[in-house]
Amino acid sequence: MNVQRYQLYINGEWLDPAGGEWLDTVNPYNGETWAEIPRGSHADADAAVIAARTAFREGPWATMHPRERGELLRKLGDLIAANAEMLAVTEVRDNGKLMAEMLGQMNYLPQWYYYYGGLADKIEGAVLPIDKPEVMTYTRHEPLGVVVGITPWNSPLLLATWKLAPALAAGNTFILKPSEFTSASALELMKLVDQAGFPPGVINTVTGFGHEVGAPLIEHRHVAKVAFTGGEQGGKTIYQSAAKQLKPVTLELGGKSPNIVFDDANLDDAVKGAVAGIFAASGQTCLAGSRLLVQRSIYKEFLDKLVKFASQAQLGDPTDKNTQIGPVTTPGQYQKIIDYIEIAREEGARCVLGGGPAPEHGAQFVQPTIFADVDNQMRIAQEEVFGPVLSVIPFEDEQEAIEIANDILYGLAAGVWTENIRRAINVSNALEAGTVWVNTYRAVSVMAPFGGYKLSGLGRENGIEAIKSYLQTKTVWISTAEETPNPFVMR
């Protein structure tokens, strides 16, 4: 198999890494090295920041009308739409997720560029009805400057786009640092950026390890903001580093989301929702419904239905349309999942499905695993596994369900399954989560803000709220007085 060698994309040019080293990119399904990714360094990070800062301050981007920026975003959206299959194939090779899912993401991806392209020329300030005589006061919303986006390996382009599109629409320039495990699709996207005609330096991609590229980018004095999706520990490190220079951050971190099934729910639909919440994407998603709370009156019936349905899931080649669960993306994550399965057994949780590797499908496959009779204080219920491992927890009534659901350090998402509208509203309002789905699970939209409570992060992505986080407000005061009043007294 031919191994493709990629280059860095900095200042509109394709460049070899300064250190002259590349990293192997391995297909998690078959274990084959299919590409080489540049191993970026501090020098490459610095070059990207210089390019982005120059583009922000001096290049055509700095004087471009917002309408023109919007047109470039929409053109990029068109190019993504035309190349959706190529991008999906690249991501499947990189992270092992299902072709059906990645193609669905790529086909939806252009909507972010259309949405924020449409918002680019609608960033408006206001004239304030100020309570001072002979003064006109108005506000402007201005871009921050150079934005760094750091993204994980589970949905590389989707999560990069959640940062890139609003940041550009606001007038910032951008540096993308993708996961070292899944950088190829980001570099393929840069080819489309080039075709779209973005000025040099507006969008840059530097690949490599976090300590060699990510840290220098975060710490650079000319970087104005960092947007990160990833694990809790990585988020804390970035937050601490950015705080030294008082840089704003957006952090979308982990989750241990409760998926709550009440006894009046449509049980067949709720079973599908439970499976979608944890086994889709092999459980490698921050919003996974990894804690399934089931009302005790239906506990046994529901568990039987769930095990029967989940046991039919097809593992295998992610490019096969019949496959429903693919491999775990990285060797380290695979071992972490296996370790947590053993922890659950040691804690006394009862394994009713799966419970180990699935070597007949490949080296990094884990059986869909369900643990019943889990206590919410067990590690398997409190800590993010990030794999196809479900903890089922019984509850008596609405109040106990809410208490168990909120008894966690995370607050990214939650699900509620009920046919009672009063219960749906009241429980949704009581849950400490940034997103609550009722009678569905794992749905996102460019129009709907997404982010977490508590240790699940800071800020929101998507929707109008996202573009606001890439802007800063300036207040302008203009005196219309005939003469300057007493200069020793504050006006």
N, C-alpha and C positions, 0 to 999 in steps of 0.2 A: 504493500500500500504506500502511495506517495505521501510523504510528510510535508505539510505546508508550513512554510516559515513566514511569520508575520513580522511587521515592523511597528514601531511607535508612531502615533500621529500627533505631531506637535507643530503649531504654527502653519497648518495647511500642508505640511510635508511629511513624507514617510521616511523615518529615520531608524537606523540601527541603534540599539541601546548603547549608551556611553561605555558601559563595561564590557560590551561585546559578548554577552552571555544570553542564552535562551533557556526557557523552561519547557519540559515536555508536557503536552496536554494529552491526557489519556481518556479514551472512551470507557466509561464505567461499566458498560454492558459487556464488551469483549476484551477489555484490558489492553487494547492496542493504542500505541502512540500515533496520533493522526495529525498533530500540529505542534509547532514550536512557538512559544510566546516570548516576547522580549522580557528579559529580566531587568527592569528599570532600576535606576539608582537615584541617589540624592541629586546628582547632576541633571538627570532627565526631569526630575520633579521641578527643579529650579528653572530649567529651560521652559517647561510648560507654563509655570507661573509668570515668567517674564513675557512670554507670548500672549497669554491671556490678559495680563495687565496692560500691555501695549495696545492690544485690540480694544480694550475697554476705554482707554484714555485718549488714544490717538488715531486709531484706524477708522475705516468707514462705518463700522458698527456704532461708534460713539456718536456719530452725527446722523445716523440712519433714522428715518421717520418710523415710529412704531408700526405703522401700516406695512412698511417694507419688511420689518422683522417678522410680522405675522405672515406675510406672503412666503418668506423663506421657510418658516415652520410648516406651513401647509404644503409647500413643495416637498419638504422632507417626508411628510406624511404620505404623500402620493408615491414617493419612491419606496417607502417601506411597504406600502400596499402591493406594489408591483413585484417586490422581492420577498414577500412574506414566507414563501415556501423555503427559499434558500436560507433565510435567517432561522427558521424553525429547525431545519435539518442541522444547522450548525449548533444550535442549542441542545438538541437531542444527543448529538455526538459528545458534547461537552459535559452535560449533567445527567444524562440517562433518563430524563423525564419523557413521558409519552408524547409521541408525535402529534396525536390528536390534541393534547393540551397545549403544546407549544405552538402548533399552527393556529389554534384558536386565539392564543395570546397575540401572535404576530398579526393576525387579521384584525384584531381589535386595537392594536397599538396605534395605528394612524389617528384614531379618534383623539388621543391626547394632543397631537400636534395640530389637529384642526381646532380643537376646543381652545387651547391656549393661544394658537395663532389668531383666533377670533377675539381673544381678550387683550391682545398686545396693544391695540390702539384705543382701549377703553379704560385705561388707568387714569382716573380723574381725581384731582384735588378738589378743594372747596373754598369758596369765599366765606369767611367766618363773620357772623353778626357780632363783632367784637364790642365789648362794653367800654371802649376808650374813644374819646372824641377826636375827630380829625385824624383818624388812622384807618387805613385799609389793610386787612390781614387775610392772607390766603395760604393754603397748604399745597405742597407738591409731594408726590410719591416717586422716589428716585431709586434706581437700582443700587445694590450694595457694592458690586465690583466683581472680583473673581470668586466664583463658587466652586468648591470641590465636592463631588459626589462619589461616595464610596459604597459599592454594592456587593451583595452576596452571590452565592453560586446557585441558588434554587430557582430564581426567575430573573436572570441577568438583565435582559433588555427591558422587561416590563418595569422593574424597580429602578433602573437607570432613567427611564423615560419619565417616571413619576417626579424625578428631580430636574431632569434636563429641560423638559418642555416649559414648565412654569418659570424656571430661572431665566431662560432665554427670552420668554415673552415679557418678563419684567425689565429686560435690557442688560442683564448680567452677561459675563463670559463664563466659560465652564471648563473644568478639568474632570474627566471621568477616570476613576481608579477602580476597575472591576476586580472581582475575586481572581486570585492567581489560578484557581481551578477552572474558571469559565470566562476567559477573556476573549475568546475568538469572535463571539458574536458582537462584542463591543467594537472590535476592530473592523469587522464587516460593516457595521453601522457607519463607521467613519468614512468608508468608501462612498456611502450614500450622502453623507454630509458634504463630502467633496463635490459630488455631482449636483447637489442642490445649490451650490454657489455661496455658501457661508464664507465671509471674509476670513483670511488666515488668523489663527489665534483665538477665534470666538469659541470653538469647540476643540478640545484636545483630549487624547487618551494616553495615559501612561500605565503600563502593566507591570506586575511584579509583586513582591512580598510587601506586607503591610509595614514592617519595620524599616524597609529599604526605600519605599516609595510613599506609602500612606502617611507615615509619621512626618517626613519632611514637608509634605503638602499641608498637613494640618497645622504644623508649627510655623509655616512661612508667614512672615509679617505682612505680605501683600495679598494673602487669602482672606476674604471678608466673611465667608460663611462656609460651614461644613454640613452636608446632608448625608446621613449614614443609615443604611439598613443592615442589620446583622445581629449578632449575639449581645447579650446583656453586658458581658465583661468588656467587649470591644467598644460598646457604647459608653461605658463609664470611663474608659481610657481616653476616648476622643473628647468627651465632655470635660474631663480634667485638663487635657492639653489645650483645648480651645478656650477654657476659662482663664488661662494665664494671660491671654490677650483680649479677653472679654468678647470673643467671637460668638455670634449667634449660631445655634445648631438646630438641626431637625434630626431626631433620633427615632427610628422605628425599630424596636427591639423585639425581644422574645415574648412568648405567651404560653399560658397553660389554660386555655379557654374552656369554660364549662358549656356543655351542650345539654340542655335540661329537657327531659321528656316527662310531661305530666300525664295523668291517667285518662284525661279526656282527649289526648292527641290522636290523630290518625296514625296508628302504629306502623303501618306499612311505609308511609311517607317518612316517619321519624327514623325508621331503620335505615332508609336510603340517606337521610340527612346525617345520621351518625357515621355511616360508612364514608360519605363524601367528606365529612369533617376530619377524618383521621387517616383513611387509607388512600385517598386521592393524593397524587404526587408523592406516594410512598411515605406520607406523613411529614415530608420535608417542607413544611410551611409554617411560618410564624403564627398564623391564625388557626392552626389545627385545633379541632375540638377534641383535645386529648383527654379531657375529663368528662365522661358521660354520666350525668346525674339522672337516675330513673326512679320514679315514684314507686314506693315499696309495693303498693297494691297491684302493680303490673310488672314488677321486677322480673320474676321468673319467665312469664310469657314473653316479655320483650327481649330478654336475654336469649331465649331459645330462638326467636325469630332472627335476631341479630347474628348469632353464631351461624345459623343455617345460611343466611344471605352472604355474609362475609366469607364463608368457607368456599364459596363458588368463584371468588375472584381469580382471574387469570394472571399469573405472573409470567414474564418472559421478555422477548425482544421489544423494546419500546417503539420501534418503527412498525411493528405489526399492529394493524387496526383492532385486532381482537384482544391485545394485551391491555390489562387494567392496572397492573402494578409493575413498575420497572425496578431497576436496581437502586441502591443507595449511591449517592454521587461520589463520595470520597471514602477511602479506606479508614480514615480516622473516625468519620461519622458512623460508618458501619460498625466499628468496634465499640463505639460509645453506646449504640443501640443494644448490641448484644450484652454489654455490661449491665445496662439498666434492666434488661429482662431478668438477669440473674439477681439483681438487687430486689426486684419485685417478688421473686420467689422467696428470697431470704426474709423479706418483710412479712410473708404469710399471705400474699395475694394469691388467689386461685386462678390458674391459667386454664381458660376454657377454649382457647383457639390458638394455634401456632405455638410460639414460644421458642423460636430459635432460627438458625440460618436456613436458607433454602438453596443449598449448593447445586441441586440439579438444574437450576436456572442460571447459575453463574456465581462468581466469587463474592459479589457484594449484594446478594439478595437476602432479605429478611422476610420470614413468614408474617402475614397479617396476624397480629397477636392481640388477644383480648384477655385482660385480667379482671375477674369479677370479685365482688366483696372487698373492694379497696376502701381503706380508711383514708380520709382526706389529708391526714397528717403523714402518711407514708411518703417517702421520697419519690416514688413513682407517680404520686399525685401532685407533688409540690414542685418538682424540677422538670425543666423542659428536656424531653428526650429527642425530639425532632426526628421521629421515625414512625413506622406503622405499628405503634403500641398504644392501646387504649385502656384506660382505667375506668371501670364501671363502679359507680358509687350510689348506693340506695339512699333515699330520703323519704320522710314521712309526709310533709306538707309544704305549702308554699313558702312559709317562713324559713323552714330548715333548708329548703333548696337555695334560697337567697343567701343564707348564712354560709353554707358550704361553698357556693359559687364565689362569694366575695372573700373567702378566707384563703387568700393567695397573694403573693407579692406582685403578681402580674395583673394586667387589665386591658388586654388588646381587643378581645372579641368574646362573644357569647352567643348561644343559640337557645331559643325557647320554642317548644313544640306544644301547642295547645289549640283547642277550638274555641276557647273562651276569650272574647275580646277584652273583657275587663282584666283578666289575668295576664294576657299578653302585654297590655299597656303597663299595668302596675309592676310586673316583674321586670320588664325592660327598663323602666324608670329606676328601679332599685338596684340593678346590676352595675357594678363598677367596671365598665368596659367602654372602650371607644367606639365599638361597633356592636350592635345587637341585631341578630337576624331572627325573625319570627317565622316559623314553618318553612324555612329554607336555611341554607348554610353555604358559606364560601362564595359569596357574590360580591363583586367590586364594580365600580363605575368611575369613569373620569370625572363625573359630576358630584360624586359623594365623598366628603372628607373621610380620611382613614388615618388612624393613629391610636396610641394607647394611653391608658391611665397608668399610674404607679410606675413600676419598673419596666413597663412595656414601651416607654419612650416619652418624647417631648415633641410637641408640634403636630401638625396635620399635613398629609399629602392629599392631592386631588381636590377638585372643586375650586371655587373662587378663593377659599381660605388659603390654598397652597401658594397662589401667586403673591398674596399679601406678605407671606413670610420671606419673600425674596426682594422686598422693598423696604425703604426707610422713609420716614416722613420729615419733610422740611417745612417750617413755618416762616413765611415772609411777611414782614411788617413794613408798610409804606406810609410815611407821614404825609398828610395833606395840609398840615398847619401852615399858616402864613409866616409864623416865626417860631423858633425853638423855645419851648418852655424852660423853666428852671432846670438847669443841667444837674443840680445836686439832689434832685428828688426823682425817685423812680416813677415813671409814668404809669 
